[in-house]
Amino acid sequence: MDIGVKNGSMNVLKNAQTCAIVFAITVHKIVRITKRLTNMGWGDTIQNLPPRRRLENHSLVRSPRELTERIWNNIQPQLIEFLTKEKQLYIEGAEREKLKRHFYTLYEFQDCYTRSRPINTIVPPMPQFFLFEPFRSLILNTPLTLTLTVNNFKSVQAGLYKFCTEWKRNKDEELLRMVLGGNISETDLFNAEKILKHATTAFQCRYCNDEGKPGYISYPRILMHKHSRFPNAFDVDLRFPEHLCSMFDGAFKSQNITINATSNLILYNPEYHNAAIVIISATGLDPNTARVEDMDNIDPIFECVACSGSLKKKKEFMTWRAAFLK
C-alpha cells in the first residue's frame, strides 16, 4: 500500500516537472519570437492584436519545441503573413470607428440643417449628404486623432442648398420617367411637380409589398419614404462606395436589407392609377386635374359595399388612400 502511494506521488511529481519544463520552453520561445518580430518592425501590430488572436495563442508559437534557426526559418513566413492580415484588419477597424464618429457628427449637422429649412422642405437622406463633396472630403481626410464638430460641417456648407435642389430635381426626373414610361420632354420636366402631384400618380415600395404592407405612396411623400432614402433605391446607376455601406448601419439597422440590395425598390403602379380615377371621380373631382392636396382637403370616407353586405353585417369604412388597396 505504501509502495503504491509512493509511486503515485512520484508520477505526479514527474508530470509536474515535465509540465514546468514544457511551460518554460514555450514561454522562452514566445519571448524570442516576439523579440525577433518586434525587431523586424511588427511590435505595434503584436500589441494591437485582439485577445483571441494574440501571438502567444498561435499554434506555431505555442508548440512546445525549442526555437532553432531551422524552425524559425520555417515558421517566419507564416507568422509574417498572419501579422500582415491582422495589421490590415486593425487599420480597417480603426478607420471604420473614425468614420462612424465623423458620420454621427454629420447626422447632427443634417438634423440642424433640416430644422433650419422652411417646414415641409424635402431634404436629401444621410447618404446623399456624404456624397456632397465638401462633406465627403472633410470626413475622409480628417485624421483619426481629431474630432469633427457640427461647426466643421457648417464651415464648408457653401453650395449645399444647390446640391439639395439638384438632388430633388434628379429624383423628380427619375419618378417622372417611371410615370411616363421613360420618354419625357423639356415641358414634362418643367411641369414635373405638377404631374407628380396628381392624385392618380401612385407609387409603391417593393420591399414593403414583400413584407405584406402594400400601400399608396404619393408625391412628395415618396421622397421621404424610409426605403426610398437609400442611395440607389430608384436605380442602379448611382455608384456608392461599398466599403462605406456599413457606416450607415445606424440609419438603416431597423431594416433587414443591405444598402446595395435596394435597387429599383420604388415602383410606379399603373393599377393604382386606374383605381384612382374611379375613386376620385366618385368625389366629384376631375381625376385629370385633382391633386393629392385636393383629396386631402375634402378627406372623403369610402364604404366597401361588398364588405358591408357580407354575412359579417359590419360596415367597413376607409380613407381614400386605403380604398386603393380594395
VEXVEXKE-615914 format. One record per residue (C-alpha): x, y, z; residue number from 1; residue in one letter. Coordinates in steps of 0.05 Angstrom, whole numbers. Layout:
REM VEXVEXKE-615914
(rec (X; Y; Z); NUM; "A")
...
This chain:
REM VEXVEXKE-615914
(rec (0; 0; 0); 1; "M")
(rec (56; 47; 19); 2; "D")
(rec (94; 29; -46); 3; "I")
(rec (33; 47; -89); 4; "G")
(rec (24; 114; -55); 5; "V")
(rec (98; 128; -63); 6; "K")
(rec (97; 110; -138); 7; "N")
(rec (35; 153; -148); 8; "G")
(rec (67; 213; -114); 9; "S")
(rec (130; 204; -157); 10; "M")
(rec (88; 203; -220); 11; "N")
(rec (52; 266; -200); 12; "V")
(rec (118; 300; -185); 13; "L")
(rec (147; 276; -251); 14; "K")
(rec (87; 302; -290); 15; "N")
(rec (91; 369; -255); 16; "A")
(rec (165; 374; -271); 17; "Q")
(rec (151; 357; -344); 18; "T")
(rec (96; 409; -348); 19; "C")
(rec (142; 461; -317); 20; "A")
(rec (196; 446; -368); 21; "I")
(rec (146; 449; -426); 22; "V")
(rec (118; 515; -399); 23; "F")
(rec (188; 544; -392); 24; "A")
(rec (205; 523; -464); 25; "I")
(rec (141; 553; -491); 26; "T")
(rec (149; 619; -453); 27; "V")
(rec (221; 625; -475); 28; "H")
(rec (200; 611; -546); 29; "K")
(rec (145; 663; -544); 30; "I")
(rec (193; 715; -517); 31; "V")
(rec (245; 701; -570); 32; "R")
(rec (195; 701; -628); 33; "I")
(rec (163; 765; -602); 34; "T")
(rec (231; 798; -597); 35; "K")
(rec (251; 777; -667); 36; "R")
(rec (186; 801; -698); 37; "L")
(rec (190; 866; -659); 38; "T")
(rec (260; 879; -686); 39; "N")
(rec (230; 868; -756); 40; "M")
(rec (180; 925; -743); 41; "G")
(rec (118; 885; -722); 42; "W")
(rec (117; 909; -649); 43; "G")
(rec (56; 954; -655); 44; "D")
(rec (17; 902; -693); 45; "T")
(rec (32; 850; -639); 46; "I")
(rec (10; 898; -585); 47; "Q")
(rec (-56; 913; -622); 48; "N")
(rec (-76; 840; -632); 49; "L")
(rec (-144; 824; -602); 50; "P")
(rec (-145; 774; -543); 51; "P")
(rec (-169; 715; -583); 52; "R")
(rec (-115; 725; -635); 53; "R")
(rec (-56; 741; -591); 54; "R")
(rec (12; 719; -617); 55; "L")
(rec (23; 671; -559); 56; "E")
(rec (-41; 635; -579); 57; "N")
(rec (-17; 620; -649); 58; "H")
(rec (-6; 545; -660); 59; "S")
(rec (64; 556; -689); 60; "L")
(rec (84; 596; -628); 61; "V")
(rec (52; 553; -574); 62; "R")
(rec (83; 487; -597); 63; "S")
(rec (129; 462; -541); 64; "P")
(rec (193; 459; -582); 65; "R")
(rec (258; 498; -574); 66; "E")
(rec (264; 554; -625); 67; "L")
(rec (321; 534; -670); 68; "T")
(rec (343; 572; -732); 69; "E")
(rec (313; 517; -776); 70; "R")
(rec (246; 522; -740); 71; "I")
(rec (248; 598; -743); 72; "W")
(rec (262; 598; -818); 73; "N")
(rec (203; 551; -827); 74; "N")
(rec (151; 589; -787); 75; "I")
(rec (173; 661; -802); 76; "Q")
(rec (137; 668; -869); 77; "P")
(rec (72; 642; -839); 78; "Q")
(rec (77; 689; -779); 79; "L")
(rec (92; 748; -824); 80; "I")
(rec (31; 731; -866); 81; "E")
(rec (-11; 726; -803); 82; "F")
(rec (12; 793; -777); 83; "L")
(rec (3; 826; -845); 84; "T")
(rec (-71; 806; -846); 85; "K")
(rec (-81; 826; -774); 86; "E")
(rec (-49; 895; -787); 87; "K")
(rec (-97; 906; -845); 88; "Q")
(rec (-156; 886; -803); 89; "L")
(rec (-134; 934; -748); 90; "Y")
(rec (-126; 992; -797); 91; "I")
(rec (-195; 978; -828); 92; "E")
(rec (-226; 974; -758); 93; "G")
(rec (-194; 1039; -736); 94; "A")
(rec (-216; 1073; -800); 95; "E")
(rec (-286; 1047; -791); 96; "R")
(rec (-290; 1073; -720); 97; "E")
(rec (-263; 1140; -742); 98; "K")
(rec (-315; 1145; -798); 99; "L")
(rec (-371; 1125; -751); 100; "K")
(rec (-353; 1182; -704); 101; "R")
(rec (-350; 1231; -762); 102; "H")
(rec (-416; 1205; -790); 103; "F")
(rec (-451; 1214; -723); 104; "Y")
(rec (-430; 1287; -726); 105; "T")
(rec (-456; 1292; -797); 106; "L")
(rec (-523; 1264; -771); 107; "Y")
(rec (-524; 1321; -721); 108; "E")
(rec (-509; 1372; -776); 109; "F")
(rec (-563; 1343; -821); 110; "Q")
(rec (-614; 1350; -764); 111; "D")
(rec (-593; 1422; -752); 112; "C")
(rec (-596; 1438; -826); 113; "Y")
(rec (-665; 1406; -834); 114; "T")
(rec (-692; 1446; -775); 115; "R")
(rec (-666; 1510; -806); 116; "S")
(rec (-704; 1500; -871); 117; "R")
(rec (-776; 1521; -882); 118; "P")
(rec (-828; 1469; -859); 119; "I")
(rec (-843; 1413; -908); 120; "N")
(rec (-777; 1424; -945); 121; "T")
(rec (-751; 1359; -975); 122; "I")
(rec (-680; 1346; -951); 123; "V")
(rec (-636; 1292; -981); 124; "P")
(rec (-622; 1230; -938); 125; "P")
(rec (-559; 1219; -898); 126; "M")
(rec (-520; 1180; -952); 127; "P")
(rec (-531; 1238; -1001); 128; "Q")
(rec (-503; 1287; -950); 129; "F")
(rec (-440; 1245; -950); 130; "F")
(rec (-437; 1248; -1027); 131; "L")
(rec (-434; 1324; -1022); 132; "F")
(rec (-361; 1333; -1039); 133; "E")
(rec (-340; 1383; -984); 134; "P")
(rec (-370; 1337; -931); 135; "F")
(rec (-340; 1275; -962); 136; "R")
(rec (-271; 1306; -964); 137; "S")
(rec (-278; 1331; -893); 138; "L")
(rec (-297; 1262; -866); 139; "I")
(rec (-245; 1222; -905); 140; "L")
(rec (-187; 1270; -896); 141; "N")
(rec (-195; 1286; -822); 142; "T")
(rec (-143; 1246; -781); 143; "P")
(rec (-166; 1193; -731); 144; "L")
(rec (-138; 1235; -674); 145; "T")
(rec (-183; 1294; -689); 146; "L")
(rec (-258; 1301; -674); 147; "T")
(rec (-305; 1335; -722); 148; "L")
(rec (-359; 1383; -697); 149; "T")
(rec (-423; 1409; -728); 150; "V")
(rec (-387; 1475; -738); 151; "N")
(rec (-335; 1440; -782); 152; "N")
(rec (-390; 1420; -829); 153; "F")
(rec (-423; 1488; -826); 154; "K")
(rec (-357; 1520; -847); 155; "S")
(rec (-358; 1482; -914); 156; "V")
(rec (-433; 1480; -928); 157; "Q")
(rec (-429; 1533; -983); 158; "A")
(rec (-464; 1502; -1043); 159; "G")
(rec (-506; 1453; -1002); 160; "L")
(rec (-572; 1487; -1020); 161; "Y")
(rec (-555; 1480; -1094); 162; "K")
(rec (-535; 1407; -1082); 163; "F")
(rec (-601; 1392; -1047); 164; "C")
(rec (-641; 1427; -1102); 165; "T")
(rec (-605; 1386; -1156); 166; "E")
(rec (-616; 1322; -1117); 167; "W")
(rec (-691; 1335; -1113); 168; "K")
(rec (-694; 1354; -1187); 169; "R")
(rec (-659; 1288; -1205); 170; "N")
(rec (-707; 1248; -1162); 171; "K")
(rec (-766; 1284; -1194); 172; "D")
(rec (-739; 1266; -1262); 173; "E")
(rec (-730; 1193; -1243); 174; "E")
(rec (-801; 1189; -1216); 175; "L")
(rec (-827; 1224; -1277); 176; "L")
(rec (-794; 1173; -1322); 177; "R")
(rec (-829; 1118; -1284); 178; "M")
(rec (-896; 1151; -1294); 179; "V")
(rec (-887; 1170; -1367); 180; "L")
(rec (-851; 1107; -1388); 181; "G")
(rec (-781; 1136; -1396); 182; "G")
(rec (-797; 1186; -1452); 183; "N")
(rec (-801; 1256; -1424); 184; "I")
(rec (-795; 1324; -1456); 185; "S")
(rec (-769; 1391; -1431); 186; "E")
(rec (-841; 1411; -1419); 187; "T")
(rec (-852; 1349; -1377); 188; "D")
(rec (-790; 1366; -1336); 189; "L")
(rec (-815; 1437; -1326); 190; "F")
(rec (-883; 1411; -1302); 191; "N")
(rec (-853; 1353; -1263); 192; "A")
(rec (-882; 1372; -1195); 193; "E")
(rec (-950; 1386; -1225); 194; "K")
(rec (-952; 1317; -1258); 195; "I")
(rec (-925; 1281; -1197); 196; "L")
(rec (-974; 1315; -1150); 197; "K")
(rec (-1034; 1287; -1188); 198; "H")
(rec (-1076; 1244; -1142); 199; "A")
(rec (-1075; 1190; -1195); 200; "T")
(rec (-999; 1185; -1192); 201; "T")
(rec (-985; 1129; -1143); 202; "A")
(rec (-920; 1094; -1124); 203; "F")
(rec (-906; 1033; -1083); 204; "Q")
(rec (-847; 1003; -1046); 205; "C")
(rec (-828; 933; -1069); 206; "R")
(rec (-797; 917; -1002); 207; "Y")
(rec (-859; 938; -963); 208; "C")
(rec (-903; 898; -1010); 209; "N")
(rec (-859; 836; -1000); 210; "D")
(rec (-868; 845; -925); 211; "E")
(rec (-944; 845; -934); 212; "G")
(rec (-951; 920; -924); 213; "K")
(rec (-975; 946; -992); 214; "P")
(rec (-995; 1018; -995); 215; "G")
(rec (-1008; 1080; -1036); 216; "Y")
(rec (-949; 1128; -1033); 217; "I")
(rec (-960; 1196; -1063); 218; "S")
(rec (-912; 1251; -1082); 219; "Y")
(rec (-873; 1283; -1048); 220; "P")
(rec (-882; 1233; -992); 221; "R")
(rec (-847; 1181; -1036); 222; "I")
(rec (-782; 1221; -1029); 223; "L")
(rec (-786; 1214; -954); 224; "M")
(rec (-806; 1141; -952); 225; "H")
(rec (-758; 1101; -908); 226; "K")
(rec (-736; 1055; -964); 227; "H")
(rec (-730; 1108; -1018); 228; "S")
(rec (-680; 1142; -973); 229; "R")
(rec (-627; 1091; -994); 230; "F")
(rec (-578; 1119; -1044); 231; "P")
(rec (-597; 1073; -1101); 232; "N")
(rec (-670; 1057; -1086); 233; "A")
(rec (-692; 1086; -1153); 234; "F")
(rec (-639; 1060; -1199); 235; "D")
(rec (-574; 1020; -1203); 236; "V")
(rec (-532; 1075; -1235); 237; "D")
(rec (-513; 1112; -1171); 238; "L")
(rec (-444; 1086; -1151); 239; "R")
(rec (-439; 1085; -1076); 240; "F")
(rec (-373; 1061; -1043); 241; "P")
(rec (-388; 991; -1018); 242; "E")
(rec (-335; 992; -964); 243; "H")
(rec (-371; 1050; -932); 244; "L")
(rec (-441; 1019; -932); 245; "C")
(rec (-432; 993; -861); 246; "S")
(rec (-424; 1065; -838); 247; "M")
(rec (-498; 1075; -847); 248; "F")
(rec (-519; 1015; -804); 249; "D")
(rec (-543; 1064; -752); 250; "G")
(rec (-592; 1095; -801); 251; "A")
(rec (-617; 1031; -831); 252; "F")
(rec (-607; 980; -774); 253; "K")
(rec (-682; 971; -768); 254; "S")
(rec (-686; 946; -839); 255; "Q")
(rec (-667; 874; -853); 256; "N")
(rec (-636; 892; -920); 257; "I")
(rec (-570; 920; -944); 258; "T")
(rec (-559; 986; -979); 259; "I")
(rec (-533; 955; -1043); 260; "N")
(rec (-593; 908; -1048); 261; "A")
(rec (-645; 964; -1055); 262; "T")
(rec (-642; 976; -1130); 263; "S")
(rec (-710; 991; -1161); 264; "N")
(rec (-746; 987; -1094); 265; "L")
(rec (-792; 1044; -1113); 266; "I")
(rec (-841; 1028; -1169); 267; "L")
(rec (-896; 1064; -1205); 268; "Y")
(rec (-962; 1025; -1202); 269; "N")
(rec (-1009; 1034; -1262); 270; "P")
(rec (-1062; 993; -1227); 271; "E")
(rec (-1066; 1046; -1172); 272; "Y")
(rec (-1073; 1099; -1227); 273; "H")
(rec (-1134; 1064; -1255); 274; "N")
(rec (-1164; 1055; -1186); 275; "A")
(rec (-1151; 1128; -1170); 276; "A")
(rec (-1193; 1150; -1230); 277; "I")
(rec (-1254; 1113; -1202); 278; "V")
(rec (-1243; 1136; -1131); 279; "I")
(rec (-1230; 1209; -1149); 280; "I")
(rec (-1289; 1211; -1197); 281; "S")
(rec (-1334; 1187; -1140); 282; "A")
(rec (-1318; 1251; -1102); 283; "T")
(rec (-1339; 1296; -1159); 284; "G")
(rec (-1268; 1319; -1173); 285; "L")
(rec (-1236; 1315; -1242); 286; "D")
(rec (-1185; 1257; -1240); 287; "P")
(rec (-1144; 1292; -1295); 288; "N")
(rec (-1130; 1353; -1251); 289; "T")
(rec (-1143; 1332; -1179); 290; "A")
(rec (-1082; 1335; -1135); 291; "R")
(rec (-1065; 1297; -1073); 292; "V")
(rec (-1075; 1361; -1034); 293; "E")
(rec (-1146; 1368; -1063); 294; "D")
(rec (-1164; 1298; -1040); 295; "M")
(rec (-1135; 1311; -971); 296; "D")
(rec (-1174; 1376; -965); 297; "N")
(rec (-1241; 1342; -976); 298; "I")
(rec (-1217; 1280; -938); 299; "D")
(rec (-1270; 1232; -966); 300; "P")
(rec (-1290; 1169; -930); 301; "I")
(rec (-1310; 1108; -972); 302; "F")
(rec (-1352; 1048; -954); 303; "E")
(rec (-1337; 979; -982); 304; "C")
(rec (-1405; 956; -1007); 305; "V")
(rec (-1382; 884; -1015); 306; "A")
(rec (-1357; 880; -943); 307; "C")
(rec (-1417; 917; -915); 308; "S")
(rec (-1465; 869; -949); 309; "G")
(rec (-1429; 807; -927); 310; "S")
(rec (-1451; 759; -872); 311; "L")
(rec (-1409; 798; -823); 312; "K")
(rec (-1463; 852; -824); 313; "K")
(rec (-1409; 902; -806); 314; "K")
(rec (-1399; 965; -847); 315; "K")
(rec (-1328; 977; -869); 316; "E")
(rec (-1305; 1049; -880); 317; "F")
(rec (-1237; 1073; -904); 318; "M")
(rec (-1198; 1134; -924); 319; "T")
(rec (-1187; 1148; -998); 320; "W")
(rec (-1115; 1121; -995); 321; "R")
(rec (-1138; 1056; -963); 322; "A")
(rec (-1191; 1049; -1017); 323; "A")
(rec (-1136; 1038; -1068); 324; "F")
(rec (-1120; 971; -1035); 325; "L")
(rec (-1190; 943; -1041); 326; "K")
